[in-house]
């Protein structure tokens, strides 16, 4: 999101940047595997940040994220559920490839979310959708 003043927000495992001019929080998912409790704590920190800054638009970049082990809960789904208690209006998920995109869309589609959600392969396209 070049050209805008960014605020880096500490959030444990995640790299987060907030653009107050467009009210978009960029969350880069960690590439390393971590334990479920560690991941849940970091996710809770990001949800708290979203609530504290009253953020409306979220761009989740999961292109480099480690996939959960079979039988383990999907942290992205846990995160989306946690956002239900915020004022988030739109969430864009940026994935590595179309196969991942289809899997993510199916998994998220199984949950009822109170905000529009879409998956993208290009971060720039996702950002345009969020700002529209």
PAZAPA-4460 file (N, C-alpha, C; in steps of 0.05 Angstrom, whole numbers, plus 32768, in hexadecimal, padded with zeros to 4 digits):
% residues 132
    n_x    n_y    n_z   ca_x   ca_y   ca_z    c_x    c_y    c_z   seq   type   mol
   8011   7FE9   8000   8000   8000   8000   8012   8019   8000     1      X     A
   8021   801C   7FEB   8034   8032   7FE9   8026   804D   7FE6     2      X     A
   8033   8062   7FEF   8029   807D   7FEB   8019   8087   8003     3      X     A
   8015   8077   8017   8005   807F   802E   8016   807E   8047     4      X     A
   8011   8090   805A   801F   808D   8074   8015   8074   8082     5      X     A
   8027   8063   808A   801F   804A   8097   8027   804A   80B4     6      X     A
   8017   803C   80C3   801D   8038   80E0   8022   801A   80E3     7      X     A
   8039   8013   80EE   803F   7FF7   80F4   8032   7FF2   810F     8      X     A
   8024   7FDC   8112   8016   7FD5   812A   8021   7FBA   8134     9      X     A
   802B   7FBA   814C   8036   7FA1   8157   801F   7F8D   815B    10      X     A
   8024   7F74   8152   8010   7F60   8155   801B   7F44   8157    11      X     A
   8032   7F41   8164   803C   7F26   8169   8047   7F19   814F    12      X     A
   803B   7F04   8146   8044   7EF5   812F   8040   7F03   8114    13      X     A
   802D   7F15   8113   8025   7F22   80FA   8033   7F3C   80F5    14      X     A
   8037   7F42   80DC   8040   7F5D   80D3   8027   7F6C   80CC    15      X     A
   8023   7F82   80D9   800B   7F92   80D3   8013   7FAF   80CC    16      X     A
   8004   7FBA   80B9   8008   7FD6   80B2   7FEC   7FE2   80AF    17      X     A
   7FE8   7FFA   80BA   7FCE   8007   80B8   7FD0   8021   80A9    18      X     A
   7FBE   8025   8095   7FBC   803D   8085   7FA4   804C   808E    19      X     A
   7FA7   8061   809F   7F90   806F   80A9   7F80   807E   8094    20      X     A
   7F8D   8085   807E   7F7F   8095   8069   7F6A   8084   805B    21      X     A
   7F6E   806A   8059   7F5A   8058   804C   7F4D   8045   8060    22      X     A
   7F56   8046   807A   7F4C   8035   808F   7F50   8017   8087    23      X     A
   7F68   8011   807D   7F6F   7FF5   8076   7F85   7FEB   8087    24      X     A
   7F81   7FD4   8093   7F96   7FC7   80A2   7FA0   7FAF   8092    25      X     A
   7FBA   7FAF   808C   7FC7   7F99   807E   7FD2   7F87   8093    26      X     A
   7FCB   7F6D   8091   7FD5   7F59   80A3   7FE4   7F44   8093    27      X     A
   7FFE   7F42   8096   800D   7F2D   8089   800F   7F15   809B    28      X     A
   8004   7EFF   8092   8003   7EE6   80A2   8020   7EDB   80A5    29      X     A
   8026   7ECF   80BB   8042   7EC5   80BF   8047   7EAD   80AD    30      X     A
   8060   7EAB   80A4   8067   7E94   8093   806F   7E7C   80A3    31      X     A
   8077   7E80   80BC   807F   7E69   80CD   8068   7E5D   80DB    32      X     A
   806A   7E43   80DF   8055   7E35   80EF   8058   7E3D   810C    33      X     A
   8042   7E3E   811A   8043   7E44   8136   802D   7E33   8144    34      X     A
   802F   7E32   815E   801B   7E22   816C   8000   7E30   816B    35      X     A
   7FEB   7E20   816F   7FD0   7E2A   816E   7FCC   7E40   8184    36      X     A
   7FD5   7E3B   819D   7FD1   7E50   81B1   7FE1   7E6A   81AB    37      X     A
   7FF9   7E67   81A0   8009   7E7E   8198   7FFB   7E8D   8182    38      X     A
   7FF0   7E7F   816E   7FE2   7E8B   8157   7FC8   7E99   8161    39      X     A
   7FBA   7E8C   8173   7FA1   7E97   817D   7FA6   7EB1   818C    40      X     A
   7FBC   7EB1   819C   7FC3   7ECA   81AB   7FC9   7EE0   8198    41      X     A
   7FD9   7EDB   8183   7FE0   7EEF   8170   7FC7   7EF9   8161    42      X     A
   7FB5   7EE7   815A   7F9C   7EEE   814C   7F8B   7F00   815E    43      X     A
   7F8A   7EF9   8178   7F7B   7F0A   818B   7F87   7F26   818C    44      X     A
   7FA1   7F28   818A   7FAE   7F43   818B   7FA6   7F53   8172    45      X     A
   7FA4   7F46   815B   7F9D   7F54   8143   7F7F   7F5D   8145    46      X     A
   7F6E   7F4B   814E   7F51   7F53   8151   7F4F   7F6A   8165    47      X     A
   7F5E   7F6A   817A   7F5E   7F80   818D   7F67   7F9A   8180    48      X     A
   7F7B   7F98   816F   7F84   7FB0   8160   7F6E   7FBA   814E    49      X     A
   7F61   7FA8   813F   7F4B   7FB0   812E   7F35   7FBE   813D    50      X     A
   7F2F   7FB3   8154   7F1A   7FBF   8166   7F24   7FDA   8170    51      X     A
   7F3D   7FDC   817A   7F47   7FF4   8186   7F49   800B   8172    52      X     A
   7F52   8005   8159   7F54   801A   8145   7F3A   801E   8135    53      X     A
   7F26   800D   813B   7F0C   800E   812D   7F10   800C   810F    54      X     A
   7F1F   7FF8   8106   7F26   7FF4   80EA   7F0F   7FE8   80DB    55      X     A
   7F0B   7FF2   80C2   7EF4   7FE9   80B2   7EFD   7FD6   809C    56      X     A
   7F15   7FD7   8092   7F1E   7FC7   807C   7F37   7FB7   8082    57      X     A
   7F37   7F9E   807C   7F4D   7F8C   8083   7F57   7F7E   806A    58      X     A
   7F71   7F7F   8066   7F7E   7F71   8050   7F90   7F5B   805D    59      X     A
   7F89   7F42   805A   7F98   7F2C   8065   7FA9   7F1F   8050    60      X     A
   7FC3   7F21   8052   7FD5   7F16   803F   7FDF   7EFB   804A    61      X     A
   7FD4   7EE5   803F   7FDB   7ECA   8049   7FEC   7EBB   8034    62      X     A
   7FF8   7EC9   8021   8007   7EBC   800C   801E   7EAB   8017    63      X     A
   802A   7EB3   802D   8041   7EA5   8037   803A   7E95   8051    64      X     A
   8021   7E93   8057   8019   7E86   8070   801D   7E68   806E    65      X     A
   8024   7E5C   8085   8026   7E3F   8087   8009   7E34   8089    66      X     A
   8004   7E1F   807A   7FE9   7E13   807B   7FE7   7E03   8095    67      X     A
   7FCF   7E03   80A1   7FCB   7DF3   80BA   7FCF   7DD5   80B5    68      X     A
   7FD8   7DC8   80C9   7FDB   7DAB   80C7   7FBF   7D9E   80C5    69      X     A
   7FBD   7D87   80B7   7FA2   7D7A   80B5   7F97   7D76   80D1    70      X     A
   7F7D   7D7C   80D4   7F6F   7D79   80ED   7F72   7D90   8100    71      X     A
   7F84   7DA3   80FA   7F87   7DBB   810B   7F74   7DD1   8102    72      X     A
   7F6B   7DE2   8115   7F5A   7DF8   810D   7F68   7E0B   80FA    73      X     A
   7F5A   7E17   80E8   7F66   7E2A   80D5   7F67   7E45   80E3    74      X     A
   7F7E   7E51   80E7   7F80   7E6A   80F5   7F72   7E81   80E6    75      X     A
   7F71   7E80   80CC   7F64   7E95   80BD   7F46   7E95   80C3    76      X     A
   7F3A   7E7D   80C5   7F1E   7E7C   80CC   7F19   7E86   80E9    77      X     A
   7F2B   7E7E   80FB   7F28   7E88   8117   7F29   7EA6   8117    78      X     A
   7F3B   7EB2   8107   7F3E   7ECF   8106   7F25   7EDC   80FB    79      X     A
   7F1A   7ED1   80E5   7F02   7EDC   80D9   7EEB   7EDC   80ED    80      X     A
   7EE9   7EC6   80FC   7ED4   7EC5   8111   7ED9   7EDA   8126    81      X     A
   7EF2   7EDF   812E   7EF8   7EF3   8142   7EF1   7F0F   8139    82      X     A
   7EF1   7F14   811F   7EEB   7F2F   8115   7ECE   7F36   8116    83      X     A
   7EBD   7F22   811C   7EA0   7F28   811E   7E9A   7F3C   8133    84      X     A
   7EAB   7F3F   8147   7EA6   7F52   815D   7EB2   7F6D   8158    85      X     A
   7EB9   7F73   813F   7EC5   7F8D   8138   7EB3   7F9B   8124    86      X     A
   7EBB   7FB3   811B   7EAB   7FC1   8107   7EB6   7FBE   80EB    87      X     A
   7EC6   7FA9   80E7   7ED1   7FA3   80CC   7EBA   7FA2   80B8    88      X     A
   7EBE   7FB0   80A1   7EAA   7FB1   808C   7EB1   7F9F   8074    89      X     A
   7ECB   7F9A   8070   7ED4   7F8A   8059   7EEE   7F7C   8060    90      X     A
   7EF1   7F64   8056   7F09   7F55   805A   7F12   7F49   803F    91      X     A
   7F2B   7F4E   8038   7F36   7F43   801F   7F4D   7F30   8028    92      X     A
   7F4D   7F19   801C   7F61   7F04   8022   7F72   7F00   8009    93      X     A
   7F8C   7F05   800B   7F9E   7F01   7FF4   7FAD   7EE6   7FF8    94      X     A
   7FA9   7ED5   7FE4   7FB4   7EBA   7FE5   7FC9   7EB6   7FCF    95      X     A
   7FD8   7EA0   7FD1   7FEE   7E9B   7FBE   7FE5   7E92   7FA3    96      X     A
   7FD1   7E81   7FA2   7FC9   7E76   7F88   7FAB   7E70   7F88    97      X     A
   7FA0   7E68   7F71   7F84   7E64   7F6E   7F7A   7E4C   7F7E    98      X     A
   7F8B   7E37   7F81   7F83   7E20   7F91   7F7F   7E28   7FAE    99      X     A
   7F91   7E38   7FB9   7F8E   7E42   7FD4   7F76   7E54   7FD6   100      X     A
   7F72   7E64   7FC2   7F5B   7E77   7FC1   7F41   7E67   7FC3   101      X     A
   7F3F   7E52   7FB3   7F26   7E43   7FB4   7F22   7E35   7FCF   102      X     A
   7F37   7E2A   7FDA   7F35   7E1D   7FF4   7F2C   7E32   800A   103      X     A
   7F39   7E49   800A   7F32   7E5E   801D   7F16   7E67   801A   104      X     A
   7F0D   7E6C   8001   7EF2   7E75   7FFD   7EDD   7E61   8006   105      X     A
   7EE3   7E47   8002   7ED0   7E32   800B   7ECF   7E32   802A   106      X     A
   7EE7   7E33   8037   7EE7   7E32   8054   7EDA   7E4A   8060   107      X     A
   7EDF   7E62   8056   7ED3   7E7A   8062   7EB5   7E7A   805B   108      X     A
   7EAE   7E70   8044   7E92   7E6F   803C   7E81   7E5E   804E   109      X     A
   7E8D   7E4C   805D   7E7F   7E3B   806F   7E76   7E4B   8088   110      X     A
   7E81   7E62   808C   7E7B   7E73   80A4   7E6B   7E8B   809B   111      X     A
   7E59   7E93   80AC   7E49   7EAB   80A6   7E59   7EC3   80B2   112      X     A
   7E61   7ED5   80A0   7E71   7EEC   80A8   7E5F   7F05   80A4   113      X     A
   7E61   7F18   80B7   7E51   7F30   80B5   7E5D   7F46   80A3   114      X     A
   7E71   7F3F   8093   7E7E   7F52   8082   7E85   7F45   8067   115      X     A
   7E87   7F54   8051   7E8F   7F49   8038   7EAC   7F3E   803A   116      X     A
   7EB0   7F28   802C   7ECA   7F1A   802C   7ED0   7F10   8010   117      X     A
   7EE8   7F15   8007   7EF0   7F0B   7FED   7F0D   7F03   7FEE   118      X     A
   7F14   7EEF   7FDD   7F30   7EE7   7FDB   7F3C   7EF1   7FC0   119      X     A
   7F55   7EF7   7FC0   7F63   7F02   7FA9   7F7F   7EF5   7FA7   120      X     A
   7F8A   7EF7   7F8F   7FA6   7EEE   7F8B   7FB9   7F06   7F8B   121      X     A
   7FAF   7F1D   7F83   7FC0   7F35   7F82   7FB7   7F49   7F98   122      X     A
   7FCB   7F52   7FA7   7FC6   7F64   7FBD   7FBA   7F7F   7FB3   123      X     A
   7FC4   7F89   7F9C   7FBA   7FA2   7F92   7F9C   7FA1   7F8B   124      X     A
   7F93   7F8A   7F80   7F77   7F87   7F7A   7F66   7F86   7F93   125      X     A
   7F70   7F78   7FA7   7F63   7F76   7FC1   7F60   7F92   7FCE   126      X     A
   7F75   7FA1   7FCC   7F75   7FBC   7FD8   7F60   7FCE   7FCA   127      X     A
   7F5F   7FCC   7FAF   7F4B   7FDC   7FA0   7F2E   7FD4   7FA8   128      X     A
   7F2A   7FB9   7FAC   7F0F   7FB0   7FB4   7F08   7FBB   7FD0   129      X     A
   7F1C   7FBB   7FE2   7F17   7FC5   7FFD   7F0F   7FE2   7FFD   130      X     A
   7F1C   7FF2   7FEC   7F18   800F   7FEC   7EFF   8017   7FDC   131      X     A
   7EF4   8005   7FCD   7EDD   800B   7FBC   7EC4   800F   7FCD   132      X     A
***
